[in-house]
Structure formats: C-alpha cells, structure tokens
C-alpha cells in the first residue's frame, strides 16, 4: 500500500531550527523565499544564526538566506548540506 504524502503549509517551517547534516547548528527559519511562478520554495531566511559560521561573511547582518536546494530533510528540525561548514574550512585554509 502506498503511503500518501499529506501536504503541509509552508509556514510550518517557520521557527524550526536548521542544522548541517554533521549536526552543527546553522540558524532558525524566520521566513521563506518563494518563486510564485513555479509555486515552490527557493530559499530559507535564517535568523538567530550561528555567528561562528557566518560572522566573517555577513558582517553584522541579522540573518542569511540559504538556498532550498541545500535542504536534505525536514522533520522536527531542518537538515541541510554541510556546505556552510565547508565554506568556513576553506576560509581557514586560506589564512
């Protein structure tokens, strides 16, 4: 028997914590970026961000926009690719 996917309101993502697939806290979903023509989510606007990951890149900004294509799973929390951590490691290697 096929399990039917129950549609959820996209606003149910707001307030969820976002972690990398390595378990590092990235931020909290505050809003969504939508492509109204394609009727799909294109990004997650994160607030309460992990300053260790972003301070060198966002220069005092209160949040970041993460491409939705990075999302790997949505449940009690949102899991994204470890691309954020990889950007930080690249910066460390440049020093």
C-alpha positions in Angstrom: 0.0 0.0 0.0 1.4 3.4 -0.9 1.6 6.0 1.8 0.1 9.2 0.8 2.0 12.4 1.4 0.0 14.9 3.4 0.6 18.4 2.2 1.8 20.8 4.9 1.6 24.5 5.0 5.0 26.1 4.2 4.6 28.3 7.2 5.1 25.2 9.3 8.8 25.6 8.5 9.0 28.9 10.3 10.6 28.6 13.7 12.3 25.3 13.0 16.0 25.0 13.9 18.4 24.3 11.0 21.4 22.0 11.3 24.0 20.8 8.9 24.0 17.1 8.2 27.0 17.0 10.5 24.9 18.2 13.4 26.2 21.8 13.6 23.5 24.4 14.4 23.1 26.9 11.5 20.2 29.1 12.4 16.4 29.3 12.8 13.9 29.6 9.9 12.3 33.1 10.1 10.9 33.3 6.6 10.8 31.6 3.2 11.7 32.8 -0.3 9.2 31.7 -2.8 9.1 31.6 -6.6 5.4 32.3 -7.2 5.5 31.5 -10.9 6.9 28.0 -10.3 5.0 27.6 -7.0 7.9 26.4 -5.0 10.2 27.4 -2.1 13.6 28.6 -3.3 15.3 29.6 0.0 15.1 29.7 3.8 15.7 33.0 5.5 17.5 32.2 8.7 17.8 34.3 11.8 19.4 33.6 15.2 22.3 32.3 13.1 25.4 30.6 14.3 27.9 33.5 14.4 30.9 31.2 14.3 29.8 30.1 10.8 28.8 33.4 9.4 30.4 36.4 11.1 33.3 36.6 8.5 30.7 36.5 5.6 27.7 38.5 6.8 29.4 41.4 8.5 26.9 42.3 11.2 23.8 41.1 9.3 21.0 39.6 11.4 20.4 36.6 9.1 21.2 34.7 5.9 19.4 33.2 3.0 20.1 29.5 2.4 19.2 28.0 -1.0 16.4 25.5 -0.6 18.4 23.0 -2.8 20.7 22.5 0.2 17.8 21.1 2.3 18.2 17.3 2.8 15.4 16.6 5.2 12.6 18.3 7.1 11.2 17.0 10.3 11.3 18.4 13.8 14.4 20.2 12.5 15.7 21.1 9.0 18.9 19.3 7.9 21.0 21.0 5.2 24.2 20.1 3.3 27.4 20.8 5.1 28.2 23.4 2.5 28.2 26.1 5.3 30.9 24.2 7.2 32.9 23.6 4.0 33.0 27.4 3.3 34.3 28.0 6.8 37.0 25.3 6.4 38.1 26.9 3.0 38.4 30.3 4.8 40.6 28.7 7.5 42.9 27.1 4.9 43.4 30.5 3.2 44.9 32.0 6.4 
